[in-house]
Amino acid sequence: MKQYLKITLIFLLAVSLRIGFAAFTGIDKPHFDFNYDSSEYHHIALNLSRQKGFRLGKNLTSKRAPLYPFFLAGIYRFFGPKFWIVKVAQSLLGALTCLLIYFTAREVFSGKVAFWAMLCGAAFPHFIFYSAYLLSETLFQFLIMLFIFLMCLLEDDFSVTRLILSGLVLGIAALCRPVVVMFPLFLFFWYLIFHHERLFGMVNALVLGICVIVVILPWTARNYLVFEEIIPVTTQNGVTMYGGNNLEVYQNLKTRGGWLPPPKINRRLNEPQLNKKYWLMTLDFWRNNIKETFISIPFKFFRFWNPWPRAPFYFQLVSLLTYGPVLLLFFYYLFFSAEKGQENLLPIIGLIAYFTLFSLVVYGSTRFRFPIEPLLIILAAKALIKDRKGLKFSSAKSYRSDYEKLQGINSSA
């Protein structure tokens, strides 16, 4: 069977499984009871589709990052608030993410690894699950995979246009989930330590950072006009930080490393003031509970990577039987099978490290792990398939440099 036919069949399988699961759980149900985030996304999107602005209730808001509400609003504007259309659209996005898994794995490893990685992504229960809910995870995961694919291409064949495009995609992803706003800064130091051509890698990271700033700047300007405060993306990060770093979470073994809704504080404060207050409470807690803060780190790490999440038993079992093997194979590849010098893997490993470190600061959650799970699948597939075809150990630029040096040595001899 020709490869493109196999890919088409897997793509159709991915779409079918996602729509099938959405139909099984109620394709026209919003499932607001599952997660409060979805209710807020929906109501902001309704206001946007009715040209009432980015509002929760009657008030303009920056509580949520803008991209996903605008995504919903676009659907509501043309089709009305029909949840089944949202879920079909997210099913298509999930299938497109599987295509990106394929092309990324083929770029880094080989067609064989890419085929099995895409097949695993198409049937991976965690991906199917989130596509059936009004949450930003599926859209964010797609953008992250698009960014990684472009970065892997960049390592192999550098182009300024491709670098700028990668930065713009990362900026758009930051408007979906601002967790990646600081990734260019992390990548700067990551390349400083690990890249074969450090200066080249660090300059690339700086360009990515500038592109991210350019993309989010209009939204930051909008926030300033609304609140007269500099808010890069959202006013939700303070409550997120304090919810994962407070005495109640740290003292309870069942919640340690996780998140609990923080106590309500002065309701007269507006969103930026509340955000600042929660940040100050977080910093004050860290300063006064240094020992407990460090003790919580392994708990956050465990919750981030945990194959047995706090969920109904059937969900835990499915996670153990599907994500569990992927996790084991990923760690096997990372510590025992990875080849030295594969610089086109640096963005992949770097993003996995970044999300892991982020969870150690904030709190451990499978939702933080979700965007990088396609990358875990790619590396797990490589660990499972022992072929060496298609390995690219360094950038094309490095190859040319090494070849020229070798030619110089031979000519002098």
C-alpha positions in Angstrom: 0.0 0.0 0.0 1.4 3.4 -0.9 2.5 5.6 1.9 0.1 8.5 1.1 -2.8 6.0 1.2 -1.8 4.7 4.6 -1.5 8.3 5.9 -5.0 9.2 4.5 -6.5 6.1 6.1 -4.9 7.0 9.5 -6.2 10.6 9.1 -9.7 9.3 8.5 -9.4 6.9 11.5 -8.3 9.8 13.7 -11.3 11.9 12.6 -13.7 9.0 13.0 -12.5 8.1 16.5 -12.8 11.6 17.7 -16.3 12.2 16.3 -17.4 8.8 17.5 -16.3 9.6 21.0 -18.0 13.0 20.9 -21.2 11.3 19.7 -20.9 8.7 22.5 -20.5 11.4 25.2 -23.2 13.7 23.7 -22.0 15.5 20.6 -24.3 18.5 21.2 -23.7 18.8 25.0 -21.3 21.5 26.3 -20.2 19.4 29.4 -19.8 22.6 31.5 -19.9 20.4 34.6 -16.7 18.7 33.6 -14.5 21.8 33.7 -15.5 25.4 34.6 -13.1 26.7 32.0 -15.3 25.6 29.1 -18.3 27.6 30.5 -16.2 30.8 30.5 -14.8 30.1 27.0 -18.4 29.6 25.8 -19.8 32.8 27.3 -16.9 35.0 26.1 -17.3 33.5 22.6 -21.1 34.2 22.7 -20.4 37.8 23.4 -17.8 38.0 20.7 -20.1 36.4 18.1 -22.8 39.0 19.1 -20.3 41.8 18.7 -20.5 42.7 22.4 -16.7 42.5 22.9 -14.5 40.2 25.0 -16.7 40.0 28.0 -17.7 37.7 30.9 -21.1 38.8 31.9 -21.3 42.6 31.4 -17.7 43.3 32.1 -14.7 43.4 29.7 -12.2 40.8 30.7 -8.7 39.5 30.3 -9.3 36.4 32.5 -8.9 34.1 29.5 -6.4 34.0 26.7 -8.1 35.2 23.6 -7.4 32.7 20.8 -9.8 29.9 21.8 -12.8 32.2 22.5 -12.2 33.7 19.1 -12.0 30.2 17.6 -15.4 29.4 19.2 -16.8 32.8 18.2 -15.9 32.2 14.6 -17.9 29.0 14.6 -20.8 30.6 16.5 -20.9 33.5 14.1 -21.4 31.3 11.1 -23.3 28.4 12.5 -24.7 29.6 15.8 -23.7 28.2 19.2 -23.8 24.5 18.0 -21.5 22.4 20.1 -21.4 19.5 17.7 -19.8 21.8 15.0 -17.1 22.8 17.6 -16.4 19.1 18.3 -16.2 18.2 14.6 -13.8 21.1 14.0 -11.7 20.0 17.0 -11.8 16.4 15.6 -10.3 17.7 12.4 -7.7 19.7 14.3 -6.8 16.6 16.2 -6.4 14.6 13.0 -4.2 17.4 11.5 -2.1 17.1 14.7 -1.6 13.5 13.8 -0.4 14.6 10.4 2.1 16.9 12.0 3.2 14.0 14.2 3.9 12.0 11.0 5.8 14.8 9.2 7.9 15.7 12.3 8.8 12.1 13.0 9.7 11.6 9.4 11.9 14.7 9.4 13.7 13.7 12.5 13.8 9.9 12.1 12.3 7.9 9.3 9.0 7.1 7.5 8.6 3.9 9.5 8.8 5.6 12.8 6.5 8.4 11.5 3.9 5.8 10.4 3.7 4.1 13.8 3.8 7.5 15.7 0.9 8.8 13.6 -1.1 5.6 14.1 -0.5 5.8 17.9 -1.5 9.5 17.9 -4.7 8.8 15.9 -5.9 6.2 18.5 -4.4 7.8 21.7 -7.3 8.1 24.2 -6.1 11.3 25.8 -6.2 13.1 22.5 -9.6 11.7 21.6 -10.9 12.7 25.0 -10.1 16.4 24.9 -11.4 16.9 21.4 -14.9 16.3 22.7 -14.8 19.2 25.2 -14.9 22.9 24.9 -11.3 23.4 26.1 -8.3 25.0 24.5 -6.1 21.8 24.7 -6.7 20.5 21.1 -6.1 23.8 19.4 -3.0 24.5 21.6 -1.6 21.0 20.9 -2.0 21.6 17.1 -0.2 24.9 17.3 2.6 23.4 19.4 3.1 20.6 16.9 3.1 23.0 14.0 5.8 25.0 15.8 7.9 22.0 16.5 7.7 20.7 12.9 8.9 24.1 11.6 11.7 24.1 14.2 12.9 20.7 13.2 12.9 21.8 9.5 14.9 24.8 10.6 17.6 22.7 12.2 18.0 20.7 9.0 17.7 23.5 6.5 18.0 27.0 7.9 15.8 29.8 6.4 15.1 33.3 7.9 11.5 33.0 6.6 11.0 29.7 8.3 12.5 31.1 11.5 10.1 34.0 11.5 7.2 31.8 10.7 8.1 29.5 13.6 8.1 32.5 15.9 4.8 33.8 14.7 3.2 30.3 15.3 4.7 30.3 18.8 3.2 33.7 19.4 -0.2 32.6 18.2 0.1 29.5 20.6 0.9 32.0 23.4 -2.4 33.7 22.7 -4.1 30.3 23.2 -2.2 29.3 26.3 0.4 31.8 27.7 2.5 29.1 29.2 4.8 29.3 26.2 5.5 33.0 26.4 8.8 32.4 28.2 9.9 29.5 26.0 12.2 31.6 23.7 14.1 32.7 26.8 14.4 29.1 27.9 15.5 28.1 24.4 18.2 30.8 24.5 19.9 29.1 27.4 19.1 25.6 26.1 21.0 26.4 22.9 23.8 28.0 24.9 24.4 24.7 26.7 23.6 22.1 24.0 23.7 23.5 20.5 26.7 22.7 18.3 26.7 26.3 17.1 25.8 28.2 20.2 25.7 31.8 18.9 23.7 30.7 15.9 21.1 28.9 18.2 20.9 31.8 20.6 20.3 34.4 17.8 17.5 32.1 16.6 16.0 32.1 20.1 16.1 35.9 20.3 14.3 36.2 16.9 11.7 33.8 18.1 11.2 35.9 21.2 10.8 39.1 19.1 8.2 37.4 16.9 6.3 36.3 20.0 6.2 39.8 21.3 5.1 41.2 18.0 2.2 38.7 17.9 0.9 39.3 21.5 1.5 43.1 21.5 -1.9 44.0 20.0 -3.6 42.0 22.7 -1.4 43.6 25.4 -2.3 47.0 24.0 -6.0 46.1 24.2 -5.6 45.0 27.8 -3.9 48.3 28.6 -6.7 50.3 27.1 -9.3 48.3 29.1 -7.5 48.2 32.5 -4.7 50.8 32.2 -2.3 48.0 33.3 0.3 46.1 31.3 -1.1 42.6 31.0 0.7 40.6 28.3 -2.0 38.0 27.8 -4.2 37.1 30.8 -5.0 38.0 34.4 -5.4 34.4 35.4 -1.7 33.5 36.1 -1.7 34.9 39.7 -4.6 32.7 40.8 -3.1 29.7 38.9 0.2 30.2 40.8 -1.3 30.6 44.2 -3.7 27.7 43.7 -0.7 25.4 43.3 1.4 27.0 46.0 -0.4 27.5 49.3 -0.4 25.8 52.7 -3.6 23.9 52.1 -2.3 22.2 49.0 1.2 21.5 50.6 -0.1 20.1 53.9 -2.6 17.6 52.4 -0.9 14.5 51.0 -3.7 13.9 48.5 -3.4 17.4 47.0 0.3 18.0 47.4 1.8 18.9 44.0 -1.6 19.7 42.6 -4.0 22.6 42.6 -7.0 23.8 44.7 -9.2 26.8 44.1 -7.6 29.6 46.3 -9.7 31.5 48.8 -11.7 34.5 47.5 -10.3 37.8 48.4 -11.5 41.4 48.2 -14.2 41.4 45.6 -13.9 45.2 45.1 -10.5 44.6 43.4 -10.5 44.5 39.6 -8.9 41.7 37.6 -5.3 43.1 37.4 -5.5 44.0 41.1 -6.6 40.5 42.0 -3.9 39.0 39.8 -1.2 41.1 41.5 -2.6 40.2 44.9 -2.4 36.5 44.2 1.1 36.9 42.9 2.2 38.7 46.1 0.5 36.0 48.2 2.4 33.3 46.2 5.8 35.1 46.6 5.1 35.6 50.3 4.2 32.0 50.7 7.4 30.8 49.0 9.5 33.2 51.1 8.0 31.9 54.4 7.8 28.2 53.4 11.1 27.5 51.6 11.4 24.0 53.0 7.9 23.0 52.1 8.3 24.5 48.6 11.3 22.3 47.8 9.6 19.3 49.3 6.6 19.8 46.9 8.8 19.6 43.8 9.0 15.8 43.5 5.2 15.7 44.1 4.6 18.1 41.2 7.0 16.1 39.0 5.1 12.9 39.8 1.7 14.5 39.0 3.0 15.8 35.7 4.3 12.4 34.5 1.8 10.2 36.4 0.3 7.4 34.3 -2.4 6.9 37.1 -4.1 10.3 37.4 -6.7 11.3 39.9 -9.8 10.3 37.9 -12.5 7.7 37.7 -11.1 4.1 37.7 -11.8 3.4 34.0 -9.9 6.5 33.0 -7.0 5.6 35.2 -6.9 2.1 33.6 -7.0 3.4 30.1 -4.2 5.9 30.9 -2.1 3.2 32.4 -2.5 0.8 29.4 -1.9 3.5 26.8 0.1 6.4 28.2 2.1 4.0 30.5 3.9 2.2 27.7 4.6 5.5 25.9 6.1 6.9 29.0 8.4 3.9 29.6 9.5 3.9 25.9 10.1 7.6 26.0 12.4 7.3 29.1 14.1 4.3 27.6 14.9 6.3 24.4 16.0 9.4 26.4 18.4 7.6 28.7 19.5 4.5 26.7 18.8 4.8 23.0 19.3 8.5 22.0 22.2 9.2 19.7 24.5 12.0 20.5 24.6 15.0 18.1 21.0 14.9 16.9 20.6 18.7 16.9 17.2 18.5 15.1 15.9 16.9 18.4 17.0 19.9 20.5 13.6 21.8 20.0 11.7 18.6 20.9 13.7 17.7 24.0 13.8 21.4 25.0 10.0 21.8 24.9 9.6 18.7 27.0 12.1 20.0 29.5 10.4 23.4 29.5 6.9 22.1 30.3 8.3 19.9 33.0 10.1 22.8 34.7 7.0 24.9 34.3 5.0 22.3 36.2 7.6 22.2 39.0 7.0 25.9 39.6 3.3 26.0 39.2 1.7 22.6 39.8 1.7 19.1 38.3 -1.1 18.3 36.0 -1.9 16.1 33.0 -3.2 19.2 31.3 0.3 20.7 31.3 1.6 17.4 29.9 -1.0 17.2 27.1 0.7 19.6 24.6 3.9 17.6 24.6 2.4 14.1 24.5 2.8 13.9 20.7 6.5 14.5 21.2 6.6 11.6 23.7 4.9 9.4 21.2 7.4 10.2 18.5 10.4 9.4 20.8 8.6 6.3 22.1 8.0 5.1 18.5 11.7 5.6 17.8 12.6 3.5 20.9 10.3 0.7 19.7 11.5 0.7 16.1 15.2 -0.1 15.8 16.0 1.4 12.4 18.7 4.0 11.8 17.4 5.2 8.5 16.8 8.9 8.2 18.8 10.0 11.3 20.1 13.5 11.0 22.9 14.1 13.5 23.4 17.8 13.0 22.2 20.7 11.0 23.0 21.0 7.3 25.0 24.0 8.0 27.2 22.0 10.4 27.6 19.3 7.8 28.9 21.8 5.3 31.3 23.3 7.8 32.7 19.9 8.8 33.0 18.9 5.2 34.9 22.1 4.3 37.3 21.5 7.3 37.9 18.0 6.1 38.7 19.1 2.6 41.2 21.7 4.0 43.0 19.0 6.0 43.2 16.7 3.0 44.5 19.4 0.6 47.2 20.5 3.1 48.3 16.9 3.5 
